[in-house]
Amino acid sequence: MSIDDVPFFSIVIPVYNEESNIEYLYDSIKRELTGLHYELIYVDDGSSDNSSKLIKDIVVKDKEATAIILSRNFGHQAALKAGIDVTKGEFVITMDGDGQNPPSLIHEMIELYNQGYDIISARRKFEKNKHYLKRLSSKLFYFIFNKLSEIKIPKYSSDFRLMSRKSIDAYLELSENIRFNRGLSAWIGFNQTSIEFIPNKRHQGESKFSSKQLFSLGIDAITSFSSMPLRLSFLFGLIVSFFGVVYGIYAIVMYFQDNVVKGWTSLIVLVLIIGGIQLISIGLVGEYLAKIFYETKKRPIYIVKEIIK
């Protein structure tokens, strides 16, 4: 398919304190996608630096660009939703604002879209002997998620993806407040595939995702798509109760045989284990109750402060 045959599409880029990368990424996209017809939607997620000013400057010089300024920092997943909500293209590409998602991969995504795929996800390919801890933690997350959830997400998936208009329309019907977009895009179905990419080195700056935020996102992802943790805690409770009953019967038998059961240390260890399991179970129940609490309030996922076209 020639350039003229590629339909009008949308690119959504959420940014948070990325003033040192915005112009670099913009220039990379314009250089890579020369001749294609698309709209560029920036979403400033409550940045405290000059990010909003820089994307406003882009809108002034580029008639196909739009800037959405959120009223505060609502999080990366909410910012993605804010941008997707206003897209008009035949398909939508979402990518990060730090410049690590290579715009050159968009051509391959479009080729797969032309072959009939509705959702094309980009999977990170880590270089050997680099990013060991990040690779290990990511691998562990996807292993746990895919084991516990009914839906499956390709290992090392990212939010760099192409979605057809019909898959976007289905995605927009999902109204939950706590969002994990990789899971939601997998849940809606349609014809999906994935491709690998090696992330670009950051032009400048550091990742805005802290370990705490990544851990929180992982917990939200698992508890949003699976009730298995609750079932596992129930199963552990049954197992511990069974051994408790067996130990109790053993103690009674020993008592009537005038043989006092020894082992205060083992008893304390047993109490600590049972107490730990109970606290974990209560924490899991709390996570699910908190989700119900947040969802029932029906607050908006984000609030727009300003839109510049």
Backbone hydrogen bonds, N-H to C=O, Kabsch-Sander energy under -0.5 kcal/mol:
donor,donor_aa,acceptor,acceptor_aa,energy
5,D,2,S,-1.1
6,V,2,S,-0.5
6,V,3,I,-1.2
9,F,37,H,-1.4
10,S,91,F,-2.3
11,I,39,E,-2.2
12,V,93,I,-3.0
13,I,41,I,-3.0
15,V,43,V,-3.1
21,N,18,E,-2.0
22,I,18,E,-1.5
25,L,21,N,-2.6
26,Y,22,I,-2.4
27,D,23,E,-2.6
28,S,24,Y,-1.9
29,I,25,L,-2.5
30,K,26,Y,-2.5
31,R,27,D,-2.2
32,E,28,S,-2.1
33,L,29,I,-2.5
34,T,31,R,-0.6
36,L,33,L,-2.0
38,Y,36,L,-0.7
39,E,9,F,-2.3
40,L,64,E,-2.5
41,I,11,I,-3.4
41,I,39,E,-0.5
42,Y,40,L,-0.6
42,Y,66,T,-3.0
43,V,13,I,-2.3
44,D,42,Y,-0.5
44,D,68,I,-2.9
45,D,15,V,-2.8
45,D,43,V,-0.8
46,G,44,D,-1.4
54,L,50,N,-2.2
55,I,51,S,-2.3
56,K,52,S,-1.7
57,D,53,K,-2.0
58,I,54,L,-1.6
59,V,55,I,-1.8
60,V,56,K,-1.8
61,K,57,D,-1.4
62,D,58,I,-1.7
63,K,61,K,-0.5
65,A,62,D,-1.8
66,T,40,L,-2.8
67,A,308,I,-2.9
68,I,42,Y,-2.8
69,I,67,A,-0.5
69,I,306,E,-3.4
70,L,44,D,-2.5
70,L,68,I,-0.6
71,S,303,I,-2.6
74,F,72,R,-0.9
79,A,75,G,-2.2
80,L,76,H,-2.1
81,K,77,Q,-1.7
82,A,78,A,-2.3
83,G,79,A,-1.9
84,I,80,L,-2.6
85,D,81,K,-2.2
86,V,83,G,-1.1
87,T,84,I,-1.4
90,E,8,F,-3.3
92,V,163,M,-3.1
93,I,10,S,-2.9
94,T,161,R,-2.3
95,M,12,V,-2.2
97,G,14,P,-0.8
99,G,96,D,-0.6
105,L,102,P,-1.8
106,I,103,P,-1.7
107,H,104,S,-0.8
108,E,104,S,-0.5
109,M,105,L,-2.0
110,I,106,I,-2.5
111,E,107,H,-2.0
112,L,108,E,-2.0
113,Y,109,M,-2.3
114,N,110,I,-2.4
115,Q,111,E,-0.9
116,G,113,Y,-1.6
117,Y,112,L,-1.8
118,D,191,N,-2.6
119,I,191,N,-1.8
120,I,162,L,-2.4
121,S,119,I,-0.5
121,S,193,T,-2.2
122,A,160,F,-2.1
123,R,121,S,-0.5
123,R,195,I,-3.6
124,R,156,Y,-3.0
125,K,197,F,-2.5
126,F,124,R,-0.6
130,K,127,E,-1.6
135,R,131,H,-2.7
136,L,132,Y,-2.6
137,S,133,L,-2.7
138,S,134,K,-2.2
139,K,135,R,-2.4
140,L,136,L,-2.3
141,F,137,S,-2.3
142,Y,138,S,-2.4
143,F,139,K,-1.9
144,I,140,L,-2.4
145,F,141,F,-3.1
146,N,142,Y,-2.4
147,K,143,F,-1.5
148,L,144,I,-2.2
149,S,145,F,-2.7
150,E,225,F,-0.7
157,S,154,P,-1.3
158,S,122,A,-1.2
161,R,94,T,-1.4
161,R,159,D,-0.9
162,L,120,I,-2.3
163,M,92,V,-2.7
164,S,118,D,-2.6
165,R,90,E,-1.7
168,I,164,S,-2.4
169,D,165,R,-2.6
170,A,166,K,-1.5
171,Y,167,S,-2.4
172,L,168,I,-2.5
173,E,169,D,-0.6
173,E,170,A,-0.9
174,L,171,Y,-1.6
175,S,173,E,-0.7
179,R,177,N,-0.8
183,G,180,F,-0.8
184,L,180,F,-2.3
185,S,181,N,-2.6
186,A,182,R,-1.2
187,W,183,G,-2.4
188,I,184,L,-1.8
189,G,186,A,-0.9
192,Q,190,F,-0.7
193,T,119,I,-2.1
195,I,121,S,-2.5
197,F,123,R,-2.3
200,N,100,Q,-2.3
203,H,98,D,-0.7
210,S,208,K,-0.7
214,L,210,S,-2.3
215,F,211,S,-2.4
216,S,212,K,-2.4
217,L,213,Q,-2.5
218,G,214,L,-2.2
219,I,215,F,-2.3
220,D,216,S,-2.6
221,A,217,L,-2.4
222,I,218,G,-2.3
223,T,219,I,-2.6
224,S,220,D,-1.6
225,F,221,A,-1.0
226,S,222,I,-0.8
230,L,227,S,-0.7
231,R,227,S,-1.6
232,L,228,M,-2.9
233,S,229,P,-2.2
234,F,230,L,-2.0
235,L,231,R,-2.3
236,F,232,L,-2.8
237,G,233,S,-2.1
238,L,234,F,-2.1
239,I,235,L,-2.3
240,V,236,F,-2.8
241,S,237,G,-2.4
242,F,238,L,-2.4
243,F,239,I,-2.3
244,G,240,V,-2.2
245,V,241,S,-2.4
246,V,242,F,-2.4
247,Y,243,F,-2.5
248,G,244,G,-2.3
249,I,245,V,-2.5
250,Y,246,V,-2.2
251,A,247,Y,-2.3
252,I,248,G,-2.1
253,V,249,I,-2.4
254,M,250,Y,-2.3
255,Y,251,A,-1.9
256,F,252,I,-2.2
257,Q,253,V,-0.9
258,D,255,Y,-1.7
259,N,254,M,-3.1
260,V,258,D,-0.5
267,L,263,G,-1.7
268,I,264,W,-2.6
269,V,265,T,-2.5
270,L,266,S,-2.2
271,V,267,L,-2.4
272,L,268,I,-2.6
273,I,269,V,-2.4
274,I,270,L,-2.6
275,G,271,V,-2.9
276,G,272,L,-2.5
277,I,273,I,-2.4
278,Q,274,I,-2.3
279,L,275,G,-2.4
280,I,276,G,-2.4
281,S,277,I,-2.4
282,I,278,Q,-2.6
283,G,279,L,-2.5
284,L,280,I,-2.3
285,V,281,S,-2.4
286,G,282,I,-2.5
287,E,283,G,-2.1
288,Y,284,L,-2.0
289,L,285,V,-2.6
290,A,286,G,-2.6
291,K,287,E,-1.8
292,I,288,Y,-2.1
293,F,289,L,-2.6
294,Y,290,A,-2.6
295,E,291,K,-2.5
296,T,292,I,-2.4
297,K,293,F,-0.9
298,K,295,E,-1.0
299,R,294,Y,-0.5
305,K,69,I,-3.0
306,E,69,I,-1.8
308,I,67,A,-2.9
